[in-house]
């Protein structure tokens, strides 16, 4: 068992972002919804796309009623997020479609 007081790598702050499509550009714009223990499953909305950064990998959650633009740009937004967050390009990105299977980009 790890002791978080003695292990810098053990302390991870989870971040949850809501990504919505802009009508003018078609690009997804992401804004932070919650962080750490405030992230709850009920924050996920079937009409939207969310990015969850859990430290070692990034999850892209695609709601079953998300718009076609949001679905299309979800993984691109996650990869762009890696750059903005100064994360290594080799960080795994996992795509999860609500009610379906998921895909891991390595």
Biopython code that builds the backbone (N, CA, C, O; Angstrom):
import numpy as np
from Bio.PDB.StructureBuilder import StructureBuilder

atoms = [
    (1, "UNK", "N", (0.837, -1.177, 0.000)),
    (1, "UNK", "CA", (0.000, 0.000, 0.000)),
    (1, "UNK", "C", (0.883, 1.241, 0.000)),
    (1, "UNK", "O", (1.891, 1.297, 0.704)),
    (2, "UNK", "N", (0.496, 2.236, -0.795)),
    (2, "UNK", "CA", (1.281, 3.464, -0.907)),
    (2, "UNK", "C", (0.868, 4.479, 0.149)),
    (2, "UNK", "O", (-0.308, 4.610, 0.489)),
    (3, "UNK", "N", (1.847, 5.178, 0.646)),
    (3, "UNK", "CA", (1.591, 6.261, 1.580)),
    (3, "UNK", "C", (1.710, 7.561, 0.800)),
    (3, "UNK", "O", (2.796, 7.891, 0.324)),
    (4, "UNK", "N", (0.618, 8.307, 0.659)),
    (4, "UNK", "CA", (0.643, 9.517, -0.158)),
    (4, "UNK", "C", (1.546, 10.598, 0.419)),
    (4, "UNK", "O", (1.932, 11.513, -0.309)),
    (5, "UNK", "N", (1.891, 10.527, 1.679)),
    (5, "UNK", "CA", (2.792, 11.511, 2.263)),
    (5, "UNK", "C", (4.229, 11.285, 1.812)),
    (5, "UNK", "O", (5.040, 12.210, 1.864)),
    (6, "UNK", "N", (4.561, 10.077, 1.372)),
    (6, "UNK", "CA", (5.933, 9.754, 1.013)),
    (6, "UNK", "C", (6.116, 9.460, -0.477)),
    (6, "UNK", "O", (7.203, 9.069, -0.901)),
    (7, "UNK", "N", (5.082, 9.641, -1.255)),
    (7, "UNK", "CA", (5.157, 9.284, -2.667)),
    (7, "UNK", "C", (4.481, 10.355, -3.508)),
    (7, "UNK", "O", (3.253, 10.428, -3.560)),
    (8, "UNK", "N", (5.296, 11.199, -4.178)),
    (8, "UNK", "CA", (4.744, 12.274, -5.003)),
    (8, "UNK", "C", (3.856, 11.736, -6.124)),
    (8, "UNK", "O", (2.881, 12.385, -6.503)),
    (9, "UNK", "N", (4.179, 10.563, -6.656)),
    (9, "UNK", "CA", (3.422, 10.008, -7.763)),
    (9, "UNK", "C", (2.062, 9.470, -7.338)),
    (9, "UNK", "O", (1.208, 9.212, -8.187)),
    (10, "UNK", "N", (1.850, 9.299, -6.043)),
    (10, "UNK", "CA", (0.594, 8.735, -5.548)),
    (10, "UNK", "C", (-0.524, 9.772, -5.506)),
    (10, "UNK", "O", (-1.697, 9.402, -5.466)),
    (11, "UNK", "N", (-0.191, 11.042, -5.512)),
    (11, "UNK", "CA", (-1.195, 12.089, -5.418)),
    (11, "UNK", "C", (-1.574, 12.512, -6.831)),
    (11, "UNK", "O", (-0.786, 13.127, -7.550)),
    (12, "UNK", "N", (-2.796, 12.167, -7.208)),
    (12, "UNK", "CA", (-3.293, 12.478, -8.555)),
    (12, "UNK", "C", (-4.552, 13.306, -8.403)),
    (12, "UNK", "O", (-5.439, 12.968, -7.619)),
    (13, "UNK", "N", (-4.626, 14.380, -9.146)),
    (13, "UNK", "CA", (-5.842, 15.194, -9.147)),
    (13, "UNK", "C", (-6.603, 14.865, -10.419)),
    (13, "UNK", "O", (-6.108, 15.085, -11.524)),
    (14, "UNK", "N", (-7.788, 14.347, -10.260)),
    (14, "UNK", "CA", (-8.633, 14.048, -11.402)),
    (14, "UNK", "C", (-9.300, 15.332, -11.871)),
    (14, "UNK", "O", (-9.742, 16.142, -11.056)),
    (15, "UNK", "N", (-9.374, 15.518, -13.191)),
    (15, "UNK", "CA", (-10.017, 16.692, -13.774)),
    (15, "UNK", "C", (-11.067, 16.234, -14.769)),
    (15, "UNK", "O", (-10.804, 15.334, -15.567)),
    (16, "UNK", "N", (-12.259, 16.836, -14.739)),
    (16, "UNK", "CA", (-13.335, 16.502, -15.664)),
    (16, "UNK", "C", (-13.692, 17.746, -16.458)),
    (16, "UNK", "O", (-13.950, 18.804, -15.883)),
    (17, "UNK", "N", (-13.708, 17.619, -17.788)),
    (17, "UNK", "CA", (-14.022, 18.728, -18.679)),
    (17, "UNK", "C", (-15.248, 18.401, -19.513)),
    (17, "UNK", "O", (-15.394, 17.272, -19.983)),
    (18, "UNK", "N", (-16.126, 19.369, -19.701)),
    (18, "UNK", "CA", (-17.254, 19.262, -20.620)),
    (18, "UNK", "C", (-16.811, 19.865, -21.935)),
    (18, "UNK", "O", (-16.253, 20.962, -21.959)),
    (19, "UNK", "N", (-17.051, 19.159, -23.034)),
    (19, "UNK", "CA", (-16.666, 19.641, -24.356)),
    (19, "UNK", "C", (-17.918, 19.820, -25.198)),
    (19, "UNK", "O", (-18.674, 18.872, -25.408)),
    (20, "UNK", "N", (-18.137, 21.041, -25.682)),
    (20, "UNK", "CA", (-19.313, 21.320, -26.501)),
    (20, "UNK", "C", (-18.883, 21.882, -27.847)),
    (20, "UNK", "O", (-17.853, 22.545, -27.967)),
    (21, "UNK", "N", (-19.694, 21.602, -28.849)),
    (21, "UNK", "CA", (-19.403, 22.032, -30.210)),
    (21, "UNK", "C", (-19.819, 23.482, -30.402)),
    (21, "UNK", "O", (-20.891, 23.897, -29.963)),
    (22, "UNK", "N", (-18.952, 24.250, -31.068)),
    (22, "UNK", "CA", (-19.279, 25.623, -31.428)),
    (22, "UNK", "C", (-20.040, 25.609, -32.747)),
    (22, "UNK", "O", (-19.606, 24.967, -33.704)),
    (23, "UNK", "N", (-21.160, 26.302, -32.808)),
    (23, "UNK", "CA", (-21.968, 26.338, -34.031)),
    (23, "UNK", "C", (-21.222, 26.972, -35.196)),
    (23, "UNK", "O", (-21.429, 26.593, -36.349)),
    (24, "UNK", "N", (-20.360, 27.931, -34.902)),
    (24, "UNK", "CA", (-19.669, 28.661, -35.962)),
    (24, "UNK", "C", (-18.481, 27.900, -36.531)),
    (24, "UNK", "O", (-18.297, 27.864, -37.748)),
    (25, "UNK", "N", (-17.671, 27.291, -35.668)),
    (25, "UNK", "CA", (-16.436, 26.656, -36.136)),
    (25, "UNK", "C", (-16.510, 25.146, -36.211)),
    (25, "UNK", "O", (-15.732, 24.527, -36.939)),
    (26, "UNK", "N", (-17.433, 24.535, -35.471)),
    (26, "UNK", "CA", (-17.511, 23.075, -35.424)),
    (26, "UNK", "C", (-16.512, 22.449, -34.474)),
    (26, "UNK", "O", (-16.548, 21.240, -34.247)),
    (27, "UNK", "N", (-15.602, 23.268, -33.904)),
    (27, "UNK", "CA", (-14.612, 22.753, -32.959)),
    (27, "UNK", "C", (-15.235, 22.566, -31.590)),
    (27, "UNK", "O", (-16.209, 23.230, -31.233)),
    (28, "UNK", "N", (-14.655, 21.651, -30.832)),
    (28, "UNK", "CA", (-15.109, 21.448, -29.463)),
    (28, "UNK", "C", (-14.366, 22.399, -28.533)),
    (28, "UNK", "O", (-13.147, 22.544, -28.622)),
    (29, "UNK", "N", (-15.098, 23.031, -27.661)),
    (29, "UNK", "CA", (-14.526, 23.878, -26.629)),
    (29, "UNK", "C", (-14.735, 23.178, -25.301)),
    (29, "UNK", "O", (-15.848, 22.761, -24.982)),
    (30, "UNK", "N", (-13.665, 23.047, -24.522)),
    (30, "UNK", "CA", (-13.745, 22.297, -23.266)),
    (30, "UNK", "C", (-13.579, 23.229, -22.075)),
    (30, "UNK", "O", (-12.735, 24.125, -22.085)),
    (31, "UNK", "N", (-14.391, 23.009, -21.055)),
    (31, "UNK", "CA", (-14.276, 23.782, -19.824)),
    (31, "UNK", "C", (-14.375, 22.838, -18.625)),
    (31, "UNK", "O", (-15.110, 21.851, -18.650)),
    (32, "UNK", "N", (-13.621, 23.163, -17.581)),
    (32, "UNK", "CA", (-13.559, 22.283, -16.410)),
    (32, "UNK", "C", (-14.905, 22.281, -15.688)),
    (32, "UNK", "O", (-15.494, 23.331, -15.429)),
    (33, "UNK", "N", (-15.374, 21.081, -15.371)),
    (33, "UNK", "CA", (-16.641, 20.882, -14.673)),
    (33, "UNK", "C", (-16.391, 20.582, -13.201)),
    (33, "UNK", "O", (-17.067, 21.130, -12.330)),
    (34, "UNK", "N", (-15.437, 19.727, -12.927)),
    (34, "UNK", "CA", (-15.176, 19.309, -11.547)),
    (34, "UNK", "C", (-13.752, 18.779, -11.449)),
    (34, "UNK", "O", (-13.097, 18.489, -12.450)),
    (35, "UNK", "N", (-13.304, 18.666, -10.213)),
    (35, "UNK", "CA", (-11.969, 18.125, -9.991)),
    (35, "UNK", "C", (-11.944, 17.343, -8.688)),
    (35, "UNK", "O", (-12.691, 17.628, -7.751)),
    (36, "UNK", "N", (-11.060, 16.343, -8.656)),
    (36, "UNK", "CA", (-10.884, 15.538, -7.455)),
    (36, "UNK", "C", (-12.136, 14.795, -7.037)),
    (36, "UNK", "O", (-12.825, 14.194, -7.861)),
    (37, "UNK", "N", (-12.419, 14.845, -5.751)),
    (37, "UNK", "CA", (-13.544, 14.086, -5.195)),
    (37, "UNK", "C", (-14.903, 14.650, -5.599)),
    (37, "UNK", "O", (-15.929, 14.034, -5.310)),
    (38, "UNK", "N", (-14.932, 15.803, -6.258)),
    (38, "UNK", "CA", (-16.205, 16.390, -6.701)),
    (38, "UNK", "C", (-16.683, 15.790, -8.020)),
    (38, "UNK", "O", (-17.788, 16.094, -8.470)),
    (39, "UNK", "N", (-15.868, 14.946, -8.641)),
    (39, "UNK", "CA", (-16.280, 14.284, -9.872)),
    (39, "UNK", "C", (-17.210, 13.133, -9.505)),
    (39, "UNK", "O", (-16.842, 12.233, -8.750)),
    (40, "UNK", "N", (-18.404, 13.179, -10.047)),
    (40, "UNK", "CA", (-19.418, 12.155, -9.794)),
    (40, "UNK", "C", (-19.990, 11.691, -11.125)),
    (40, "UNK", "O", (-20.034, 12.462, -12.083)),
    (41, "UNK", "N", (-20.423, 10.456, -11.193)),
    (41, "UNK", "CA", (-20.958, 9.875, -12.411)),
    (41, "UNK", "C", (-22.165, 10.653, -12.932)),
    (41, "UNK", "O", (-22.385, 10.706, -14.142)),
    (42, "UNK", "N", (-22.947, 11.255, -12.040)),
    (42, "UNK", "CA", (-24.137, 11.980, -12.478)),
    (42, "UNK", "C", (-23.821, 13.299, -13.175)),
    (42, "UNK", "O", (-24.732, 13.956, -13.678)),
    (43, "UNK", "N", (-22.556, 13.701, -13.216)),
    (43, "UNK", "CA", (-22.158, 14.889, -13.973)),
    (43, "UNK", "C", (-22.130, 14.613, -15.479)),
    (43, "UNK", "O", (-22.217, 15.536, -16.289)),
    (44, "UNK", "N", (-22.010, 13.342, -15.840)),
    (44, "UNK", "CA", (-21.982, 12.984, -17.257)),
    (44, "UNK", "C", (-23.383, 13.125, -17.839)),
    (44, "UNK", "O", (-24.359, 12.643, -17.265)),
    (45, "UNK", "N", (-23.466, 13.800, -18.995)),
    (45, "UNK", "CA", (-24.744, 14.068, -19.660)),
    (45, "UNK", "C", (-24.730, 13.382, -21.024)),
    (45, "UNK", "O", (-23.788, 13.553, -21.797)),
    (46, "UNK", "N", (-25.758, 12.618, -21.315)),
    (46, "UNK", "CA", (-25.835, 11.873, -22.581)),
    (46, "UNK", "C", (-25.772, 12.767, -23.810)),
    (46, "UNK", "O", (-25.479, 12.277, -24.900)),
    (47, "UNK", "N", (-26.036, 14.056, -23.672)),
    (47, "UNK", "CA", (-26.030, 14.985, -24.810)),
    (47, "UNK", "C", (-24.659, 15.571, -25.100)),
    (47, "UNK", "O", (-24.518, 16.356, -26.038)),
    (48, "UNK", "N", (-23.648, 15.213, -24.324)),
    (48, "UNK", "CA", (-22.354, 15.884, -24.422)),
    (48, "UNK", "C", (-21.180, 14.914, -24.460)),
    (48, "UNK", "O", (-21.340, 13.698, -24.347)),
    (49, "UNK", "N", (-20.004, 15.493, -24.621)),
    (49, "UNK", "CA", (-18.729, 14.776, -24.594)),
    (49, "UNK", "C", (-17.940, 15.315, -23.403)),
    (49, "UNK", "O", (-17.926, 16.521, -23.154)),
    (50, "UNK", "N", (-17.287, 14.421, -22.674)),
    (50, "UNK", "CA", (-16.485, 14.814, -21.523)),
    (50, "UNK", "C", (-15.085, 14.234, -21.654)),
    (50, "UNK", "O", (-14.902, 13.156, -22.218)),
    (51, "UNK", "N", (-14.107, 14.948, -21.134)),
    (51, "UNK", "CA", (-12.730, 14.462, -21.043)),
    (51, "UNK", "C", (-12.398, 14.351, -19.560)),
    (51, "UNK", "O", (-12.553, 15.309, -18.803)),
    (52, "UNK", "N", (-11.943, 13.177, -19.157)),
    (52, "UNK", "CA", (-11.530, 12.940, -17.773)),
    (52, "UNK", "C", (-10.033, 12.659, -17.768)),
    (52, "UNK", "O", (-9.573, 11.682, -18.359)),
    (53, "UNK", "N", (-9.291, 13.509, -17.107)),
    (53, "UNK", "CA", (-7.843, 13.327, -16.966)),
    (53, "UNK", "C", (-7.608, 12.719, -15.590)),
    (53, "UNK", "O", (-7.840, 13.359, -14.564)),
    (54, "UNK", "N", (-7.141, 11.463, -15.586)),
    (54, "UNK", "CA", (-6.913, 10.804, -14.299)),
    (54, "UNK", "C", (-5.428, 10.661, -13.969)),
    (54, "UNK", "O", (-5.052, 9.894, -13.083)),
    (55, "UNK", "N", (-4.600, 11.397, -14.681)),
    (55, "UNK", "CA", (-3.188, 11.407, -14.347)),
    (55, "UNK", "C", (-2.342, 10.549, -15.259)),
    (55, "UNK", "O", (-1.434, 11.060, -15.915)),
    (56, "UNK", "N", (-2.618, 9.243, -15.317)),
    (56, "UNK", "CA", (-1.819, 8.347, -16.143)),
    (56, "UNK", "C", (-2.420, 8.119, -17.522)),
    (56, "UNK", "O", (-1.733, 7.667, -18.438)),
    (57, "UNK", "N", (-3.694, 8.429, -17.665)),
    (57, "UNK", "CA", (-4.355, 8.317, -18.959)),
    (57, "UNK", "C", (-5.523, 9.293, -18.991)),
    (57, "UNK", "O", (-5.939, 9.829, -17.965)),
    (58, "UNK", "N", (-6.039, 9.508, -20.197)),
    (58, "UNK", "CA", (-7.146, 10.439, -20.401)),
    (58, "UNK", "C", (-8.301, 9.655, -21.007)),
    (58, "UNK", "O", (-8.114, 8.883, -21.947)),
    (59, "UNK", "N", (-9.492, 9.860, -20.462)),
    (59, "UNK", "CA", (-10.685, 9.210, -20.975)),
    (59, "UNK", "C", (-11.537, 10.232, -21.722)),
    (59, "UNK", "O", (-11.691, 11.368, -21.275)),
    (60, "UNK", "N", (-12.087, 9.820, -22.855)),
    (60, "UNK", "CA", (-13.045, 10.633, -23.600)),
    (60, "UNK", "C", (-14.367, 9.886, -23.522)),
    (60, "UNK", "O", (-14.508, 8.793, -24.070)),
    (61, "UNK", "N", (-15.319, 10.476, -22.849)),
    (61, "UNK", "CA", (-16.638, 9.864, -22.691)),
    (61, "UNK", "C", (-17.581, 10.550, -23.656)),
    (61, "UNK", "O", (-17.777, 11.763, -23.586)),
    (62, "UNK", "N", (-18.173, 9.769, -24.566)),
    (62, "UNK", "CA", (-19.067, 10.310, -25.597)),
    (62, "UNK", "C", (-20.491, 9.875, -25.256)),
    (62, "UNK", "O", (-20.806, 8.685, -25.266)),
    (63, "UNK", "N", (-21.335, 10.837, -24.959)),
    (63, "UNK", "CA", (-22.735, 10.548, -24.644)),
    (63, "UNK", "C", (-23.472, 10.038, -25.869)),
    (63, "UNK", "O", (-23.158, 10.426, -26.995)),
    (64, "UNK", "N", (-24.456, 9.165, -25.651)),
    (64, "UNK", "CA", (-25.164, 8.542, -26.774)),
    (64, "UNK", "C", (-25.969, 9.540, -27.594)),
    (64, "UNK", "O", (-26.319, 9.239, -28.736)),
    (65, "UNK", "N", (-26.272, 10.712, -27.058)),
    (65, "UNK", "CA", (-27.021, 11.728, -27.803)),
    (65, "UNK", "C", (-26.161, 12.938, -28.162)),
    (65, "UNK", "O", (-26.689, 13.993, -28.516)),
    (66, "UNK", "N", (-24.850, 12.791, -28.074)),
    (66, "UNK", "CA", (-23.952, 13.889, -28.456)),
    (66, "UNK", "C", (-24.137, 14.184, -29.938)),
    (66, "UNK", "O", (-24.479, 13.294, -30.717)),
    (67, "UNK", "N", (-23.910, 15.437, -30.325)),
    (67, "UNK", "CA", (-24.088, 15.828, -31.730)),
    (67, "UNK", "C", (-23.042, 15.135, -32.599)),
    (67, "UNK", "O", (-21.999, 14.710, -32.101)),
    (68, "UNK", "N", (-23.322, 15.023, -33.902)),
    (68, "UNK", "CA", (-22.335, 14.414, -34.814)),
    (68, "UNK", "C", (-20.979, 15.131, -34.774)),
    (68, "UNK", "O", (-19.935, 14.485, -34.863)),
    (69, "UNK", "N", (-20.993, 16.460, -34.642)),
    (69, "UNK", "CA", (-19.734, 17.224, -34.578)),
    (69, "UNK", "C", (-18.949, 16.883, -33.325)),
    (69, "UNK", "O", (-17.728, 16.737, -33.365)),
    (70, "UNK", "N", (-19.662, 16.758, -32.207)),
    (70, "UNK", "CA", (-19.000, 16.418, -30.950)),
    (70, "UNK", "C", (-18.408, 15.014, -31.020)),
    (70, "UNK", "O", (-17.285, 14.789, -30.570)),
    (71, "UNK", "N", (-19.151, 14.081, -31.577)),
    (71, "UNK", "CA", (-18.649, 12.710, -31.722)),
    (71, "UNK", "C", (-17.401, 12.683, -32.597)),
    (71, "UNK", "O", (-16.406, 12.038, -32.265)),
    (72, "UNK", "N", (-17.471, 13.391, -33.713)),
    (72, "UNK", "CA", (-16.377, 13.395, -34.684)),
    (72, "UNK", "C", (-15.095, 14.005, -34.108)),
    (72, "UNK", "O", (-13.994, 13.535, -34.391)),
    (73, "UNK", "N", (-15.249, 15.039, -33.309)),
    (73, "UNK", "CA", (-14.083, 15.779, -32.816)),
    (73, "UNK", "C", (-13.638, 15.394, -31.412)),
    (73, "UNK", "O", (-12.717, 16.008, -30.873)),
    (74, "UNK", "N", (-14.265, 14.402, -30.815)),
    (74, "UNK", "CA", (-13.962, 14.049, -29.425)),
    (74, "UNK", "C", (-12.500, 13.633, -29.238)),
    (74, "UNK", "O", (-11.824, 14.155, -28.352)),
    (75, "UNK", "N", (-12.009, 12.712, -30.050)),
    (75, "UNK", "CA", (-10.623, 12.235, -29.887)),
    (75, "UNK", "C", (-9.615, 13.324, -30.248)),
    (75, "UNK", "O", (-8.566, 13.437, -29.613)),
    (76, "UNK", "N", (-9.931, 14.119, -31.261)),
    (76, "UNK", "CA", (-9.034, 15.225, -31.636)),
    (76, "UNK", "C", (-8.905, 16.196, -30.464)),
    (76, "UNK", "O", (-7.810, 16.667, -30.157)),
    (77, "UNK", "N", (-10.019, 16.488, -29.819)),
    (77, "UNK", "CA", (-9.992, 17.390, -28.660)),
    (77, "UNK", "C", (-9.167, 16.812, -27.520)),
    (77, "UNK", "O", (-8.456, 17.545, -26.833)),
    (78, "UNK", "N", (-9.257, 15.515, -27.319)),
    (78, "UNK", "CA", (-8.474, 14.875, -26.256)),
    (78, "UNK", "C", (-6.981, 14.961, -26.552)),
    (78, "UNK", "O", (-6.184, 15.238, -25.655)),
    (79, "UNK", "N", (-6.603, 14.726, -27.797)),
    (79, "UNK", "CA", (-5.189, 14.827, -28.174)),
    (79, "UNK", "C", (-4.725, 16.277, -28.044)),
    (79, "UNK", "O", (-3.610, 16.522, -27.585)),
    (80, "UNK", "N", (-5.554, 17.235, -28.435)),
    (80, "UNK", "CA", (-5.219, 18.653, -28.254)),
    (80, "UNK", "C", (-5.076, 18.990, -26.774)),
    (80, "UNK", "O", (-4.209, 19.776, -26.390)),
    (81, "UNK", "N", (-5.926, 18.396, -25.950)),
    (81, "UNK", "CA", (-5.840, 18.604, -24.507)),
    (81, "UNK", "C", (-4.471, 18.177, -23.976)),
    (81, "UNK", "O", (-3.901, 18.844, -23.113)),
    (82, "UNK", "N", (-3.946, 17.063, -24.494)),
    (82, "UNK", "CA", (-2.630, 16.596, -24.051)),
    (82, "UNK", "C", (-1.583, 17.692, -24.239)),
    (82, "UNK", "O", (-0.740, 17.910, -23.369)),
    (83, "UNK", "N", (-1.642, 18.378, -25.380)),
    (83, "UNK", "CA", (-0.693, 19.458, -25.644)),
    (83, "UNK", "C", (-0.886, 20.636, -24.707)),
    (83, "UNK", "O", (0.083, 21.163, -24.160)),
    (84, "UNK", "N", (-2.122, 21.048, -24.520)),
    (84, "UNK", "CA", (-2.431, 22.185, -23.647)),
    (84, "UNK", "C", (-2.036, 21.889, -22.204)),
    (84, "UNK", "O", (-1.562, 22.776, -21.495)),
    (85, "UNK", "N", (-2.228, 20.655, -21.772)),
    (85, "UNK", "CA", (-1.918, 20.262, -20.396)),
    (85, "UNK", "C", (-0.454, 19.845, -20.227)),
    (85, "UNK", "O", (-0.057, 19.382, -19.158)),
    (86, "UNK", "N", (0.349, 20.012, -21.288)),
    (86, "UNK", "CA", (1.769, 19.630, -21.267)),
    (86, "UNK", "C", (1.970, 18.171, -20.887)),
    (86, "UNK", "O", (2.882, 17.830, -20.134)),
    (87, "UNK", "N", (1.113, 17.325, -21.413)),
    (87, "UNK", "CA", (1.201, 15.885, -21.170)),
    (87, "UNK", "C", (1.969, 15.252, -22.330)),
    (87, "UNK", "O", (1.895, 15.751, -23.453)),
    (88, "UNK", "N", (2.698, 14.173, -22.086)),
    (88, "UNK", "CA", (3.425, 13.492, -23.162)),
    (88, "UNK", "C", (2.462, 12.991, -24.249)),
    (88, "UNK", "O", (1.335, 12.595, -23.953)),
    (89, "UNK", "N", (2.914, 13.014, -25.490)),
    (89, "UNK", "CA", (2.082, 12.554, -26.602)),
    (89, "UNK", "C", (1.768, 11.066, -26.505)),
    (89, "UNK", "O", (0.812, 10.597, -27.122)),
    (90, "UNK", "N", (2.550, 10.328, -25.750)),
    (90, "UNK", "CA", (2.309, 8.894, -25.611)),
    (90, "UNK", "C", (1.305, 8.573, -24.488)),
    (90, "UNK", "O", (1.062, 7.401, -24.201)),
    (91, "UNK", "N", (0.731, 9.585, -23.864)),
    (91, "UNK", "CA", (-0.281, 9.355, -22.835)),
    (91, "UNK", "C", (-1.466, 8.613, -23.452)),
    (91, "UNK", "O", (-2.019, 9.072, -24.451)),
    (92, "UNK", "N", (-1.867, 7.479, -22.879)),
    (92, "UNK", "CA", (-3.007, 6.746, -23.439)),
    (92, "UNK", "C", (-4.294, 7.569, -23.378)),
    (92, "UNK", "O", (-4.586, 8.216, -22.373)),
    (93, "UNK", "N", (-5.056, 7.531, -24.470)),
    (93, "UNK", "CA", (-6.365, 8.180, -24.543)),
    (93, "UNK", "C", (-7.383, 7.075, -24.801)),
    (93, "UNK", "O", (-7.283, 6.353, -25.793)),
    (94, "UNK", "N", (-8.354, 6.946, -23.914)),
    (94, "UNK", "CA", (-9.357, 5.890, -24.003)),
    (94, "UNK", "C", (-10.695, 6.527, -24.348)),
    (94, "UNK", "O", (-11.168, 7.419, -23.644)),
    (95, "UNK", "N", (-11.301, 6.063, -25.439)),
    (95, "UNK", "CA", (-12.614, 6.571, -25.855)),
    (95, "UNK", "C", (-13.689, 5.616, -25.349)),
    (95, "UNK", "O", (-13.653, 4.415, -25.615)),
    (96, "UNK", "N", (-14.643, 6.175, -24.617)),
    (96, "UNK", "CA", (-15.744, 5.385, -24.086)),
    (96, "UNK", "C", (-17.042, 5.961, -24.632)),
    (96, "UNK", "O", (-17.352, 7.133, -24.418)),
    (97, "UNK", "N", (-17.794, 5.132, -25.335)),
    (97, "UNK", "CA", (-19.088, 5.548, -25.855)),
    (97, "UNK", "C", (-20.152, 5.037, -24.899)),
    (97, "UNK", "O", (-20.197, 3.848, -24.579)),
    (98, "UNK", "N", (-20.996, 5.931, -24.451)),
    (98, "UNK", "CA", (-22.039, 5.565, -23.485)),
    (98, "UNK", "C", (-22.818, 4.349, -23.985)),
    (98, "UNK", "O", (-23.383, 4.362, -25.079)),
    (99, "UNK", "N", (-22.835, 3.323, -23.180)),
    (99, "UNK", "CA", (-23.574, 2.113, -23.508)),
    (99, "UNK", "C", (-22.861, 1.181, -24.464)),
    (99, "UNK", "O", (-23.446, 0.194, -24.909)),
    (100, "UNK", "N", (-21.593, 1.472, -24.795)),
    (100, "UNK", "CA", (-20.881, 0.644, -25.764)),
    (100, "UNK", "C", (-19.497, 0.245, -25.324)),
    (100, "UNK", "O", (-19.154, 0.317, -24.144)),
    (101, "UNK", "N", (-18.707, -0.178, -26.290)),
    (101, "UNK", "CA", (-17.323, -0.575, -26.062)),
    (101, "UNK", "C", (-16.432, 0.661, -26.060)),
    (101, "UNK", "O", (-16.882, 1.760, -26.384)),
    (102, "UNK", "N", (-15.179, 0.477, -25.696)),
    (102, "UNK", "CA", (-14.259, 1.603, -25.704)),
    (102, "UNK", "C", (-13.027, 1.290, -26.535)),
    (102, "UNK", "O", (-12.723, 0.127, -26.801)),
    (103, "UNK", "N", (-12.320, 2.340, -26.944)),
    (103, "UNK", "CA", (-11.152, 2.264, -27.812)),
    (103, "UNK", "C", (-9.984, 2.952, -27.128)),
    (103, "UNK", "O", (-10.140, 4.047, -26.587)),
    (104, "UNK", "N", (-8.814, 2.321, -27.146)),
    (104, "UNK", "CA", (-7.611, 2.881, -26.533)),
    (104, "UNK", "C", (-6.664, 3.336, -27.637)),
    (104, "UNK", "O", (-6.286, 2.538, -28.494)),
    (105, "UNK", "N", (-6.273, 4.620, -27.627)),
    (105, "UNK", "CA", (-5.277, 5.151, -28.570)),
    (105, "UNK", "C", (-3.932, 5.106, -27.870)),
    (105, "UNK", "O", (-3.751, 5.725, -26.822)),
    (106, "UNK", "N", (-2.979, 4.370, -28.451)),
    (106, "UNK", "CA", (-1.637, 4.277, -27.849)),
    (106, "UNK", "C", (-0.620, 4.853, -28.787)),
    (106, "UNK", "O", (0.570, 4.872, -28.471)),
]
sb = StructureBuilder()
sb.init_structure("model")
sb.init_model(0)
sb.init_chain("A")
sb.init_seg("    ")
for serial, (resi, resn, name, xyz) in enumerate(atoms, 1):
    if name == "N":
        sb.init_residue(resn, " ", resi, " ")
    sb.init_atom(name, np.array(xyz, "f"), 0.0, 1.0, " ", f" {name:<3s}", serial, name[0])
structure = sb.get_structure()
